[in-house]
Amino acid sequence: MQTMDSQELTPQGALYSPAAARNAEVILSTLRSHLPAKGEVLEIASGSGQHAATFARALPNLMWQPSDPSAEARNSIDLWASEAGLPNLRPALALDMLAPDTWPHRAYDAITCINMVHISPWAATEGLMALAERSLPRGGLLYLYGPYREADVTLAPSNAAFDESLKSRNPEWGLRDRDQVVELARQHGLRFTLRTPMPANNISLMFRRF
């Protein structure tokens, strides 16, 4: 499981991410205004599963489908889901953005991806955009959250240090240039519609399938 976040185990054996606990509500408050009133949401790189449980509980008219390439993460996701006992939270799927043969052959109304783009190879972002292109309907939402480099925004010292830390762990990781992500999305039929500043020098980026 790829993460730079310190994690603990709950008494039930699920992974607990302090960062996910901190940012879940602020991400939820942003998503509420942009997700459809009902439908199905695919979450890419769900990690510990805390976000999936929080979002599914708060948005009962949306069927939430978590996923992660890591078996450890999927086990944690399903433990959080079992504890939540929500009818709109599905078991985790084994999806890997680097392996198209793992991708679902069906449509979703929205796709969310939180804190993956900077902690995976660029090819994973390319895979994410390709999956969004084939899975979202016209007007469907792709939501990204995390730290980015932006030409019109001074890079915060903490993000610069984080970028160096990521690259020291894996040269293929690191903060991505927002404009490059926007251009990649455009190439896959996704229009950049909104940038929202978030706490701790993160941002939310929203795209719509056209």
NORTAUR-V771842 format. One record per run of one state. SS is the DSSP state (helix for helix, strand for strand, loop for the rest). FROM is the first residue (numbers start at 1). TO is the last residue. If there is no record, write none. Layout:
ss:SS from:FROM to:TO
ss:SS from:FROM to:TO
This chain:
ss:loop from:1 to:6
ss:strand from:7 to:9
ss:loop from:10 to:14
ss:strand from:15 to:17
ss:helix from:18 to:32
ss:loop from:33 to:38
ss:strand from:39 to:44
ss:loop from:45 to:49
ss:helix from:50 to:58
ss:loop from:59 to:61
ss:strand from:62 to:67
ss:loop from:68 to:70
ss:helix from:71 to:84
ss:loop from:85 to:88
ss:strand from:89 to:93
ss:loop from:94 to:99
ss:helix from:100 to:102
ss:loop from:103 to:107
ss:strand from:108 to:114
ss:loop from:115 to:116
ss:helix from:117 to:119
ss:loop from:120 to:121
ss:helix from:122 to:135
ss:strand from:136 to:146
ss:loop from:147 to:147
ss:strand from:148 to:150
ss:loop from:151 to:152
ss:strand from:153 to:153
ss:loop from:154 to:156
ss:helix from:157 to:169
ss:loop from:170 to:175
ss:strand from:176 to:177
ss:helix from:178 to:187
ss:loop from:188 to:189
ss:strand from:190 to:198
ss:helix from:199 to:201
ss:strand from:202 to:209
ss:loop from:210 to:210
